[in-house]
Amino acid sequence: MTQLAKAFKGRAGLNGQLLAVISARIGRLLILTRGASAVCIFNYRSRLQLKMLDDEALKDIGISRADALAEAGKPCWKSSRS
């Protein structure tokens, strides 16, 4: 339970309970969002680096320029496997 939820829980009545529940749910949502944001940032940076590789480096890892550009063009929230 977040500190905000604890503070609201101490208030008397239905309003305090409702605020405590809402605050706890917002806290959980923020935790989930933070994880998704980290994945999105990682994907964006990885794809940017892939796009910047020269043809020789791409050949070394077995990826064509077309494949690298296709991967780099994906939005950050898309998995590399889709």
N, C-alpha and C positions, 0 to 999 in steps of 0.2 A: 504494500500500500504506500502511495506517495505521501510526502509530508503534507501536501495540500489536502489530500483525502483524509489524513488523520486529523487535520485541523477542522475540517468540515464535519467529521464524524462526531466530534465533541459537542457540536451544537445540538440543541434540543429540537425535536420535531421532525416532520417529514422533509422539510426543506434541507436541513443539515444532512440527512441520510441520502437524499437525492443528489446533493452536491458532492458528497463523498463518493458515490457510485460513479457519477460522471467524471470526476477527477481521476479516479482509479482507471477508468477506461481510456481516458485521454493519455494517461501515463503509459499504459501498455501500447497504445497506438504509436506513441512517439518512439518507443523502444523498437517496435517493428519497422517503423519508417527509417530509423537510423541505420538499421541493418541493410535495408533495401537501397538506401542512398550509397552506402559503402560499396555494394556490389555494382551499382550503376557507375560510380566513379572509377572503380577498377576496370570495368569493361571499356569505358570511354578511353582511359589512358592506354590500355593494352592495344586497342584498335588503332589509336593514333600512332603508337610506336610501330605497329605492323605496317601501317600505311607509309611510314617514313623509311622503311627498309629499302635498300637498293636491290636490284635484280639478283646480284650475286648472293646476298644474304638470304633472300627468299628461296633461291635455288638450294642453298645449304640446308634449309629446313623443309624443303620439299613442297613449297607452296608457289603457285603461279601468281603473277601480278594480278590477273583477273580475280583469282580467289581472295587475294589479300584486299583488293579494293571492294569486293563484295562483302567481306567480313567487316571492313572498316566503315562501310555504308550503313550497317545495321544500327538501330537505335540502342542506347546503352542498356535498356531494360530487357532486350532480347538476349537469350542464351546463345552461346556460340554454336550449339548443336542444332538450332532451329533455322 
